[in-house]
Amino acid sequence: MSDWVKWLLLGLLSIVFGIFVLGAPVVASIAVTVVTGVLLLISGALQVVGGFTVEGTGNKILSLIMGAVMLFLGWSFLDHPLQGTLTLATVMLILFMAGGIARVILSFQMKGTQFFWPTLISGILSIVLAGVIWTYAAEEPAVLLQLLGILLGIEMLFNGFGLVFMALFLKNVPKDDTTETNEA
């Protein structure tokens, strides 16, 4: 099977899963929370083990504290996935808002360049998105339960379409014929 076909199949699979995730965003959000919990547990355990091997008392203490926090968060996400999903969604809102504000500030440092308007618009859109989600979440808190799943579904769709386009591009790229030899 040629490479472009593999990329095409992977892209189509991503699109199908993206549609599935968008059809059940709450389930996908909880799945994201559970996976995050498992990864936090693994990372926390490795951090604690690593904390005993680092040099210096301050580094040991910091490493052990960080490991303990990750273990606590991981266990908390797995023990209470709905509350963990709300926590992760709230963190996403904060990140959208903070990233948007940072890009707006950065855009004014780029004033007079070709990057000013795209950066400014990108920042404003992130702030507006955070505001829209916050407004809906204030009226209906269940929106936060869907947020992670919706974002995951959209990302899977974008990723799938990107892979399909890449596959079609690879299909049309002329192959290097390395069997020919150049004689001088």
C-alpha positions in Angstrom: 0.0 0.0 0.0 1.5 3.3 -1.0 2.2 6.1 1.5 -0.5 8.5 0.2 -3.2 5.8 0.7 -2.1 5.3 4.3 -2.3 9.1 4.9 -5.7 9.2 3.2 -7.1 6.4 5.3 -5.7 8.0 8.5 -7.3 11.3 7.5 -10.7 9.7 6.7 -10.5 7.8 10.0 -9.9 11.1 11.9 -12.8 12.7 10.1 -15.1 9.8 11.1 -14.0 10.0 14.7 -14.3 13.8 14.7 -18.0 13.4 13.6 -18.5 10.7 16.2 -17.0 12.9 18.9 -19.1 15.9 17.9 -22.2 13.7 18.1 -21.4 12.8 21.7 -19.4 15.8 23.1 -20.1 15.0 26.8 -18.8 11.4 26.5 -15.8 12.7 24.7 -15.2 15.4 27.3 -15.3 12.8 30.1 -13.0 10.5 28.1 -10.5 13.5 27.8 -10.7 14.0 31.5 -10.1 10.3 32.2 -7.1 10.2 29.9 -5.8 13.4 31.5 -6.2 11.8 34.9 -4.3 8.7 33.9 -1.5 10.8 32.4 -1.3 12.9 35.5 -1.0 9.8 37.7 1.8 8.4 35.5 3.6 11.8 35.4 3.2 12.3 39.1 4.6 8.9 39.9 7.6 9.5 37.7 8.0 12.9 39.2 8.0 11.5 42.7 10.5 8.8 41.8 12.7 11.4 40.0 12.5 13.6 43.1 14.6 11.1 45.0 17.3 11.2 42.4 17.8 14.9 41.9 20.6 16.9 43.5 20.0 19.5 46.1 17.4 19.7 48.9 15.4 22.5 47.2 15.1 20.5 44.0 14.1 17.4 45.8 11.4 19.2 47.7 10.0 20.9 44.6 10.1 17.7 42.6 8.3 15.8 45.4 5.7 18.5 45.8 5.0 18.7 42.0 4.7 14.9 41.9 2.3 14.9 44.8 0.2 17.6 43.2 0.0 15.7 39.9 -0.9 12.5 41.7 -3.6 14.3 43.6 -5.0 15.9 40.4 -4.9 12.6 38.5 -6.6 10.7 41.2 -9.2 13.5 41.6 -10.0 13.5 37.8 -10.4 9.7 37.9 -12.4 9.7 41.1 -14.8 12.5 40.0 -14.7 12.8 36.2 -17.6 15.2 35.9 -16.0 17.7 38.2 -12.7 17.1 36.5 -14.3 17.9 33.2 -15.7 21.1 34.6 -12.3 22.0 35.9 -10.5 21.3 32.6 -13.1 23.3 30.7 -12.7 26.2 33.1 -8.9 26.1 32.6 -9.6 26.1 28.8 -11.7 29.3 29.2 -8.9 30.9 31.2 -6.3 29.9 28.6 -8.5 31.2 25.7 -8.9 34.6 27.5 -5.2 34.8 28.6 -3.9 33.8 25.2 -6.2 36.3 23.5 -5.2 39.2 25.8 -1.5 38.3 25.3 -1.9 38.3 21.5 -3.7 41.7 21.5 -0.8 43.1 23.6 1.7 41.5 21.3 0.0 42.8 18.2 0.6 46.4 19.4 4.3 45.7 19.6 4.1 44.6 15.9 2.3 47.8 14.9 3.4 48.9 11.4 4.3 45.4 10.3 2.4 42.9 8.2 1.8 40.8 11.4 -0.2 43.4 13.3 -3.7 42.8 12.0 -3.6 38.9 11.9 -2.2 38.9 15.5 -4.7 41.4 16.7 -7.7 39.6 15.0 -6.5 36.3 16.4 -6.3 37.7 19.9 -9.7 39.4 19.7 -11.3 36.2 18.4 -9.9 34.2 21.3 -11.3 36.8 23.8 -14.7 36.7 22.0 -14.7 32.9 22.0 -14.0 32.8 25.7 -16.7 35.4 26.3 -19.3 33.5 24.3 -18.5 30.2 26.1 -18.5 32.0 29.5 -21.9 33.6 28.7 -23.4 30.3 27.7 -21.9 28.5 30.7 -23.4 31.1 33.0 -26.8 30.4 31.7 -26.4 26.6 31.2 -23.4 25.1 33.1 -23.8 21.8 31.0 -22.1 23.8 28.2 -18.8 23.3 30.0 -19.3 19.6 30.0 -19.5 19.7 26.2 -16.6 22.1 25.6 -13.7 19.7 25.6 -15.5 17.2 23.4 -16.5 19.9 20.9 -12.9 21.2 20.8 -11.6 17.7 20.4 -14.1 16.9 17.6 -13.2 20.1 15.7 -9.5 19.4 16.0 -10.1 15.8 14.7 -12.0 17.2 11.7 -9.3 19.8 10.9 -6.6 17.1 11.4 -8.5 14.7 9.2 -9.0 17.2 6.4 -5.4 18.2 6.6 -4.3 14.6 6.3 -6.6 14.0 3.3 -5.2 17.1 1.5 -1.7 16.0 2.3 -2.4 12.5 0.9 -3.8 14.0 -2.3 -0.8 16.2 -2.6 1.6 13.2 -2.1 -0.4 11.3 -4.7 0.3 14.0 -7.3 4.0 14.6 -6.5 6.3 13.2 -9.1 8.4 10.3 -7.9 12.2 10.5 -7.9 13.5 7.9 -10.3 16.7 6.8 -8.6 17.3 4.0 -11.1 18.6 6.3 -13.7 22.3 7.0 -13.6 23.9 10.2 -14.8 26.8 9.6 -17.1 29.3 12.4 -17.6 
